[in-house]
């Protein structure tokens, strides 16, 4: 099986949102939009749990999997991809994007 192209995005919640509001919006409103992007093979939402006595550096991490870099670019320039990116502004800020080469060990 050929390796898939993986993209990770670290997100911070908007300061006006609670942790619960952030997670609810992402899972119930944003994720259904994102999964419509053409060429998206896998979409995983990771909600960061608050560490004791401090604000987390990020509130969520999303994993997006595509066949290759070209498929990812097509997905984000599609009408569905543009809508997904616009909707991200409704609940998140301070995004950090990483392109990942995964090496499973175990």
MDAnalysis code that builds the backbone (N, CA, C; Angstrom):
import MDAnalysis as mda
import numpy as np

u = mda.Universe.empty(318, n_residues=106, atom_resindex=np.repeat(np.arange(106), 3), trajectory=True)
u.add_TopologyAttr("name", ["N", "CA", "C"] * 106)
u.add_TopologyAttr("resid", np.arange(1, 107))
u.add_TopologyAttr("resname", ["UNK", "UNK", "UNK", "UNK", "UNK", "UNK", "UNK", "UNK", "UNK", "UNK", "UNK", "UNK", "UNK", "UNK", "UNK", "UNK", "UNK", "UNK", "UNK", "UNK", "UNK", "UNK", "UNK", "UNK", "UNK", "UNK", "UNK", "UNK", "UNK", "UNK", "UNK", "UNK", "UNK", "UNK", "UNK", "UNK", "UNK", "UNK", "UNK", "UNK", "UNK", "UNK", "UNK", "UNK", "UNK", "UNK", "UNK", "UNK", "UNK", "UNK", "UNK", "UNK", "UNK", "UNK", "UNK", "UNK", "UNK", "UNK", "UNK", "UNK", "UNK", "UNK", "UNK", "UNK", "UNK", "UNK", "UNK", "UNK", "UNK", "UNK", "UNK", "UNK", "UNK", "UNK", "UNK", "UNK", "UNK", "UNK", "UNK", "UNK", "UNK", "UNK", "UNK", "UNK", "UNK", "UNK", "UNK", "UNK", "UNK", "UNK", "UNK", "UNK", "UNK", "UNK", "UNK", "UNK", "UNK", "UNK", "UNK", "UNK", "UNK", "UNK", "UNK", "UNK", "UNK", "UNK"])
u.atoms.positions = np.array([
    [0.844, -1.190, 0.000],
    [0.000, 0.000, 0.000],
    [0.884, 1.245, 0.000],
    [0.597, 2.179, -0.867],
    [1.372, 3.415, -0.947],
    [1.085, 4.298, 0.258],
    [2.097, 5.016, 0.668],
    [1.940, 5.931, 1.806],
    [1.041, 7.094, 1.402],
    [0.219, 7.530, 2.333],
    [-0.638, 8.678, 2.103],
    [0.058, 9.944, 2.563],
    [-0.380, 11.068, 2.011],
    [0.123, 12.372, 2.432],
    [-0.676, 12.815, 3.646],
    [0.026, 13.154, 4.712],
    [-0.633, 13.525, 5.965],
    [-0.325, 14.978, 6.305],
    [-1.368, 15.662, 6.702],
    [-1.247, 17.061, 7.110],
    [-1.814, 17.169, 8.515],
    [-1.075, 17.816, 9.409],
    [-1.554, 18.079, 10.765],
    [-1.740, 19.580, 10.919],
    [-2.828, 19.959, 11.556],
    [-3.055, 21.375, 11.859],
    [-3.339, 21.478, 13.351],
    [-2.564, 22.313, 14.026],
    [-2.777, 22.594, 15.440],
    [-3.638, 23.844, 15.520],
    [-4.675, 23.794, 16.344],
    [-5.622, 24.907, 16.434],
    [-5.757, 25.406, 17.871],
    [-5.989, 26.700, 17.976],
    [-6.335, 27.313, 19.248],
    [-7.786, 27.764, 19.154],
    [-8.493, 27.645, 20.261],
    [-9.882, 28.107, 20.263],
    [-9.902, 29.629, 20.329],
    [-10.990, 30.201, 19.858],
    [-11.165, 31.647, 20.003],
    [-11.313, 31.953, 21.498],
    [-10.737, 33.066, 21.962],
    [-10.781, 33.383, 23.396],
    [-12.191, 33.474, 23.982],
    [-13.174, 33.781, 23.164],
    [-14.551, 33.911, 23.667],
    [-15.248, 32.564, 23.843],
    [-14.633, 31.485, 23.358],
    [-15.251, 30.158, 23.437],
    [-14.743, 29.374, 24.641],
    [-15.625, 28.552, 25.189],
    [-15.195, 27.595, 26.203],
    [-14.603, 26.382, 25.481],
    [-13.928, 25.524, 26.230],
    [-13.409, 24.291, 25.642],
    [-14.549, 23.456, 25.060],
    [-15.662, 23.419, 25.759],
    [-16.812, 22.625, 25.315],
    [-17.425, 23.201, 24.036],
    [-17.554, 24.527, 23.957],
    [-18.096, 25.161, 22.750],
    [-17.185, 24.907, 21.549],
    [-15.886, 24.993, 21.758],
    [-14.900, 24.741, 20.703],
    [-15.065, 23.323, 20.154],
    [-15.075, 22.333, 21.044],
    [-15.193, 20.935, 20.624],
    [-16.529, 20.672, 19.939],
    [-17.611, 21.194, 20.496],
    [-18.951, 20.973, 19.933],
    [-19.049, 21.547, 18.515],
    [-18.579, 22.770, 18.325],
    [-18.643, 23.381, 16.997],
    [-17.809, 22.580, 15.997],
    [-16.604, 22.227, 16.410],
    [-15.711, 21.501, 15.510],
    [-16.336, 20.168, 15.093],
    [-16.812, 19.410, 16.063],
    [-17.336, 18.078, 15.775],
    [-18.691, 18.091, 15.070],
    [-19.564, 19.036, 15.416],
    [-20.930, 19.009, 14.896],
    [-21.164, 19.914, 13.687],
    [-20.343, 20.949, 13.517],
    [-20.542, 21.891, 12.412],
    [-19.396, 21.834, 11.406],
    [-18.169, 21.961, 11.898],
    [-17.021, 22.047, 10.987],
    [-16.664, 20.702, 10.352],
    [-16.589, 19.654, 11.141],
    [-16.189, 18.343, 10.608],
    [-17.083, 17.862, 9.469],
    [-18.424, 18.025, 9.567],
    [-19.260, 17.623, 8.425],
    [-18.931, 18.386, 7.131],
    [-18.496, 19.646, 7.255],
    [-18.055, 20.387, 6.070],
    [-16.753, 19.818, 5.531],
    [-15.804, 19.618, 6.440],
    [-14.470, 19.164, 6.039],
    [-14.512, 17.809, 5.342],
    [-15.345, 16.916, 5.825],
    [-15.352, 15.566, 5.238],
    [-15.898, 15.542, 3.819],
    [-16.447, 16.644, 3.344],
    [-16.932, 16.743, 1.965],
    [-15.826, 17.123, 0.976],
    [-14.638, 17.476, 1.487],
    [-13.561, 17.879, 0.576],
    [-13.171, 16.702, -0.319],
    [-13.092, 16.932, -1.624],
    [-12.754, 15.837, -2.539],
    [-11.321, 15.349, -2.298],
    [-11.156, 14.043, -2.342],
    [-9.828, 13.462, -2.193],
    [-9.388, 13.245, -0.753],
    [-10.185, 13.659, 0.206],
    [-9.843, 13.459, 1.618],
    [-10.068, 11.990, 1.957],
    [-9.023, 11.301, 2.385],
    [-9.099, 9.865, 2.668],
    [-9.388, 9.566, 4.133],
    [-8.918, 10.441, 5.009],
    [-9.111, 10.228, 6.442],
    [-9.100, 11.591, 7.124],
    [-9.957, 11.753, 8.120],
    [-10.056, 13.021, 8.855],
    [-10.232, 12.667, 10.325],
    [-9.273, 13.045, 11.144],
    [-9.294, 12.711, 12.567],
    [-9.202, 13.990, 13.388],
    [-10.165, 14.188, 14.278],
    [-10.175, 15.322, 15.191],
    [-9.628, 14.852, 16.537],
    [-8.632, 15.562, 17.045],
    [-8.054, 15.284, 18.353],
    [-8.296, 16.506, 19.233],
    [-9.106, 16.339, 20.270],
    [-9.390, 17.433, 21.194],
    [-8.376, 17.353, 22.335],
    [-7.668, 18.435, 22.574],
    [-6.663, 18.490, 23.634],
    [-7.368, 18.700, 24.970],
    [-7.041, 17.884, 25.939],
    [-7.588, 18.029, 27.283],
    [-6.708, 18.997, 28.077],
    [-7.348, 19.838, 28.837],
    [-6.665, 20.882, 29.598],
    [-5.743, 20.271, 30.657],
    [-4.454, 20.645, 30.635],
    [-3.561, 20.181, 31.698],
    [-3.891, 20.901, 33.009],
    [-3.495, 20.325, 34.143],
    [-3.796, 20.959, 35.426],
    [-3.155, 22.349, 35.537],
    [-3.940, 23.281, 35.989],
    [-3.451, 24.612, 36.371],
    [-2.891, 25.477, 35.250],
    [-3.233, 25.187, 33.999],
    [-2.777, 26.083, 32.939],
    [-3.589, 25.882, 31.658],
    [-3.511, 26.877, 30.812],
    [-4.147, 26.822, 29.497],
    [-3.262, 25.985, 28.570],
    [-3.823, 25.091, 27.766],
    [-2.986, 24.327, 26.826],
    [-2.442, 25.240, 25.721],
    [-1.319, 24.850, 25.152],
    [-0.748, 25.627, 24.040],
    [-1.668, 25.586, 22.826],
    [-2.314, 24.463, 22.614],
    [-3.289, 24.290, 21.534],
    [-4.498, 23.566, 22.099],
    [-5.632, 23.738, 21.456],
    [-6.873, 23.120, 21.930],
    [-7.300, 21.933, 21.073],
    [-6.684, 21.789, 19.918],
    [-7.025, 20.669, 19.054],
    [-5.982, 20.440, 17.980],
    [-5.971, 19.212, 17.479],
    [-5.087, 18.825, 16.374],
    [-5.949, 18.035, 15.401],
    [-5.902, 18.419, 14.145],
    [-6.641, 17.664, 13.136],
    [-5.650, 16.985, 12.204],
    [-5.973, 15.760, 11.836],
    [-5.184, 14.993, 10.872],
    [-6.003, 14.886, 9.590],
    [-5.414, 15.289, 8.489],
    [-6.056, 15.163, 7.180],
    [-5.139, 14.317, 6.302],
    [-5.690, 13.294, 5.702],
    [-4.936, 12.350, 4.884],
    [-5.424, 12.405, 3.439],
    [-4.459, 12.481, 2.517],
    [-4.741, 12.522, 1.080],
    [-3.816, 11.541, 0.368],
    [-4.124, 11.240, -0.904],
    [-3.257, 10.346, -1.670],
    [-1.862, 10.938, -1.860],
    [-1.803, 12.256, -2.069],
    [-0.528, 12.919, -2.306],
    [-0.709, 14.432, -2.143],
    [0.386, 15.166, -2.287],
    [0.350, 16.615, -2.124],
    [-0.593, 17.269, -3.139],
    [-0.581, 16.774, -4.364],
    [-1.465, 17.322, -5.394],
    [-2.933, 17.166, -5.040],
    [-3.297, 16.026, -4.483],
    [-4.686, 15.801, -4.048],
    [-5.071, 16.753, -2.930],
    [-4.133, 17.027, -2.027],
    [-4.396, 17.959, -0.938],
    [-4.639, 19.358, -1.486],
    [-3.812, 19.782, -2.424],
    [-3.971, 21.118, -3.014],
    [-5.316, 21.246, -3.721],
    [-5.707, 20.207, -4.463],
    [-7.004, 20.226, -5.145],
    [-8.150, 20.305, -4.146],
    [-8.031, 19.573, -3.049],
    [-9.086, 19.572, -2.038],
    [-9.280, 20.970, -1.453],
    [-8.188, 21.645, -1.129],
    [-8.297, 22.953, -0.484],
    [-8.689, 24.077, -1.441],
    [-8.527, 23.864, -2.747],
    [-8.954, 24.878, -3.714],
    [-10.352, 24.587, -4.271],
    [-10.918, 23.449, -3.902],
    [-12.288, 23.120, -4.330],
    [-13.276, 24.001, -3.576],
    [-14.507, 24.125, -4.069],
    [-15.523, 24.891, -3.324],
    [-15.705, 24.387, -1.893],
    [-15.656, 23.057, -1.698],
    [-15.795, 22.485, -0.361],
    [-14.598, 22.853, 0.526],
    [-13.409, 22.843, -0.063],
    [-12.206, 23.206, 0.687],
    [-12.192, 24.671, 1.082],
    [-12.625, 25.524, 0.168],
    [-12.696, 26.964, 0.449],
    [-13.719, 27.213, 1.569],
    [-14.854, 26.544, 1.505],
    [-15.881, 26.700, 2.548],
    [-15.366, 26.207, 3.899],
    [-14.629, 25.115, 3.894],
    [-14.076, 24.566, 5.129],
    [-13.073, 25.537, 5.747],
    [-12.201, 26.096, 4.916],
    [-11.214, 27.051, 5.427],
    [-11.896, 28.286, 5.998],
    [-12.915, 28.782, 5.317],
    [-13.647, 29.957, 5.804],
    [-14.316, 29.651, 7.137],
    [-14.899, 28.454, 7.248],
    [-15.590, 28.090, 8.480],
    [-14.623, 27.954, 9.663],
    [-13.379, 27.604, 9.399],
    [-12.395, 27.488, 10.479],
    [-12.303, 28.786, 11.267],
    [-12.456, 29.913, 10.578],
    [-12.376, 31.225, 11.231],
    [-13.494, 31.424, 12.255],
    [-14.566, 30.655, 12.167],
    [-15.696, 30.799, 13.079],
    [-15.398, 30.256, 14.475],
    [-14.441, 29.321, 14.580],
    [-14.226, 28.697, 15.884],
    [-12.767, 28.586, 16.320],
    [-11.825, 28.854, 15.401],
    [-10.412, 28.645, 15.734],
    [-9.550, 29.809, 15.287],
    [-8.383, 29.874, 15.884],
    [-7.395, 30.902, 15.559],
    [-6.010, 30.308, 15.792],
    [-4.979, 31.016, 15.394],
    [-3.615, 30.578, 15.687],
    [-3.282, 29.209, 15.141],
    [-3.597, 28.962, 13.868],
    [-3.342, 27.661, 13.262],
    [-1.864, 27.477, 12.947],
    [-1.377, 26.262, 13.188],
    [-0.032, 25.861, 12.780],
    [-0.196, 24.618, 11.920],
    [0.302, 24.665, 10.695],
    [0.134, 23.566, 9.743],
    [1.461, 22.856, 9.518],
    [1.398, 21.530, 9.497],
    [2.595, 20.721, 9.259],
    [2.292, 19.646, 8.225],
    [3.220, 19.439, 7.298],
    [3.145, 18.320, 6.365],
    [3.995, 17.208, 6.977],
    [3.453, 16.005, 7.050],
    [4.053, 14.936, 7.834],
    [4.498, 13.769, 6.960],
    [5.700, 13.284, 7.224],
    [6.164, 12.017, 6.682],
    [6.189, 11.055, 7.863],
    [5.279, 10.130, 7.849],
    [5.091, 9.236, 8.989],
    [5.955, 7.991, 8.866],
    [6.535, 7.572, 9.994],
    [7.345, 6.365, 10.074],
    [6.872, 5.524, 11.255],
    [5.850, 4.688, 11.054],
    [5.366, 3.859, 12.167],
    [6.472, 2.891, 12.651],
    [6.646, 2.799, 13.930],
    [7.658, 1.944, 14.520],
    [7.018, 0.695, 15.142],
    [5.897, 0.876, 15.759],
    [5.226, -0.240, 16.421],
    [3.774, -0.291, 16.005],
])
